[in-house]
Amino acid sequence: MNIDNTQSQMRKGVLEFCILSIIKQGEAYPSDIIEKMKEAKLDILEGTLYPLLTRLKNAELLTYRWVESSSGPPRKYFTLTDKGDTFYKELETTWNELANAVHQLTQTNNTIQDL
Amino acid sequence: MKKIININLASRLISIEDSAYEILRQYLESLKRYFAREAGADEIVSDIEARIAELFQDKLKKGAHCITDEDVEAIKASMGTPEQFEETAGAENTQSGQAQQQEAVTGRPRKRLYRDPDNKVLGGVCSGLGAYLNVDPVVFRIIFALLAIGGFGSGILVYFILWIATPEANTAAEKLEMRGERVDLNNIRATVQDEINSLKGQFRNVGEDMRNFSQGRGRQVGNDIERFFRGFITGLGKVLLFVTKGFLYFLAVVILFSLIVAGIAIAASSAALFPLKSLLLASPLQNTLFWPAVILLLGIPVVALVVFLIRKLTGVKQTNRYVGYTLSFLWVIGLICAIWLISSVAKDFRTSYRQKDNFTLLQPTKGKLIIKKAEDQVEMDDVDFFEGNLRVTDDTAIIDNIRVKIEKSTSDSFQVEVIRSSRGRTIAQAKKLANEIQFQLNQQDSLLYLPAGLSIPRNSNFREQRVTIVVKVPVGKNIEVDRDAYHRYHFVRGWKEDWWDDWDEWDRDHDGPVELKMTIDGLDNINIEKVHKDTNDSHDRNRPSKDSLQDNYRYHHEDKEENSDTPSNKKEKGTVSVSTDATATAQVNTPAIESASMILYSVYNMLK
């Protein structure tokens, strides 16, 4: 069992949820998403973001439009579709349940250890 | 020191170092290969490109002059390489992860010898070798070219063998193998994906069924068939093109080689050619024209061919057209100089002058005059041209331009006239040149010695100086021409005198002198008369071989020849002389010669 493997699996599981939540807060273009994730200290390889966005877009959870930019060529701004919104809500529910469960379990573990 | 280039990355202008560009290019290539199996691969990669461009532009805006290797490496680190993606993805799919590990265990990348179609000049053999051995292909090109020239074409042969033996690297995997790069699952999948994509494009216009088919096994088959036919036709064209091209290159190399050899020969013998040049060229104008004419006319093609071959060897495609213009212009100048020179020299031959002198001849006591060639006064290992027809010493040029004319004398004594003639630009010049000719006959009783050539002063010019010796033979007297003399001098024949033809014929069989008799009708050959008589006796005219054999023996009757009748000598003659018969052997009547002729006969039969 590889620790790195497990860690990256954990991160990967929440990655889509994180991205969707960033986009849900408002239109975002990839660089914004990366900046926000960096701020939150959720380090990912940027290279993995783009295929993920494309996959979500192909699954019709996301859509984008081209927005003129003052510096350079137009940028892709992503928004959630209705389908994506539903998807996000389901993920949110799952995440909350999971977080609670994990929290509860780890807390219990800690208390057992503490005792 | 590094070169900075400007690139357009996702519609942004980026100044980037040359080496950094190379890293970036390879990185983007690897990403393309990695994402090829994903739907929307192009989109993903262009998104990534846009991101990289954005980051680079930020960097440049902050005051960096250009993007360096470190910047690109930083980007690679934050973006992640395909290997890193694979690790992450591998966690999710353990099976593929294991496959990946197996791939890694296979370890050292295999390197194979391919022909490299991307950097080829001819067949890509040299570039393939270069990629295989990590050496600049130019090295191999030069080696092959040297072998082709110096190794009697072995380079060409080896090249052809390699061409036939090594496959061409067509697919990405083969190209990777050629360079010894790792051929991992990504790359192969990417290659297949590429082909599917291109194939999809090809089949787009065909109906839905066709597309469905193309996504199944049929795709592969259709692909193969199409590739086969396309490959076959282009291959055929390539072969034709190559044969023509190869022939042209070969021709160019041969021409270059011979020009170089000629150049070296001229350079080596230029010391010897100088006297020739000064003999032929008179005026300063001609001397001035000579060198430009020679150098431009011969040198320009050499330079042009060298440039052409080097360009082909190094694979430099772009040509500077001014080079071509300049070279042809110079060559035309050389041509003009040459024509001018030739016409100027030709003018020097316009007029001619003849001067006749009588040679005081003591009448030969035996009533027979013998014409012989005097021993050479000049050593033959002096500089000599045209097989000894022109020899040049320190102060004299000796020209072998002597004619001999045998005429009927009006009186009853032998007479000899010497006519010197020359050509020149003016009559005065021709006369001066004719008078300058030194030509000394020498008589010893019945022997008349002719010098080997006429002499003119070294600083004079050759304007077709010539000496004609007219020998007048009284009727009833004989003249003998030494064979050496016959070969040496040009004998002017009277139009009625058909005996010369016979002489030419015997010439192949004999080397003795020929004796001629002056009759009322003109010259007659004594030898011929005898031959005719013999042939009439034997009633065997249809066998010229017999005549020649008889002649052979007849000459041996003469005092000089008898001594040289050693068996070895005979054998040499035997190879050319032909059949023998009773009359001939009876005439000779010498046992030694008889046995010799028997040997000759058998030798002849063997040869036959």
HADDOCK unambig.tbl for C-alpha pairs under 7 A between the chains (distance, minus, plus):
assign (segid A and resid 5 and name CA) (segid B and resid 91 and name CA) 5.46 0.50 0.50
assign (segid A and resid 8 and name CA) (segid B and resid 88 and name CA) 6.40 0.50 0.50
assign (segid A and resid 9 and name CA) (segid B and resid 91 and name CA) 6.53 0.50 0.50
assign (segid A and resid 9 and name CA) (segid B and resid 92 and name CA) 6.80 0.50 0.50
assign (segid A and resid 45 and name CA) (segid B and resid 78 and name CA) 5.70 0.50 0.50
assign (segid A and resid 45 and name CA) (segid B and resid 79 and name CA) 5.06 0.50 0.50
assign (segid A and resid 45 and name CA) (segid B and resid 80 and name CA) 5.30 0.50 0.50
assign (segid A and resid 46 and name CA) (segid B and resid 78 and name CA) 6.06 0.50 0.50
assign (segid A and resid 46 and name CA) (segid B and resid 79 and name CA) 4.30 0.50 0.50
assign (segid A and resid 46 and name CA) (segid B and resid 80 and name CA) 6.73 0.50 0.50
assign (segid A and resid 47 and name CA) (segid B and resid 48 and name CA) 6.99 0.50 0.50
assign (segid A and resid 47 and name CA) (segid B and resid 79 and name CA) 4.36 0.50 0.50
assign (segid A and resid 47 and name CA) (segid B and resid 80 and name CA) 5.53 0.50 0.50
assign (segid A and resid 48 and name CA) (segid B and resid 85 and name CA) 6.88 0.50 0.50
assign (segid A and resid 50 and name CA) (segid B and resid 44 and name CA) 5.62 0.50 0.50
assign (segid A and resid 50 and name CA) (segid B and resid 47 and name CA) 6.72 0.50 0.50
assign (segid A and resid 50 and name CA) (segid B and resid 48 and name CA) 6.79 0.50 0.50
assign (segid A and resid 51 and name CA) (segid B and resid 44 and name CA) 5.63 0.50 0.50
assign (segid A and resid 54 and name CA) (segid B and resid 44 and name CA) 6.67 0.50 0.50
assign (segid A and resid 72 and name CA) (segid B and resid 12 and name CA) 6.37 0.50 0.50
assign (segid A and resid 73 and name CA) (segid B and resid 11 and name CA) 6.29 0.50 0.50
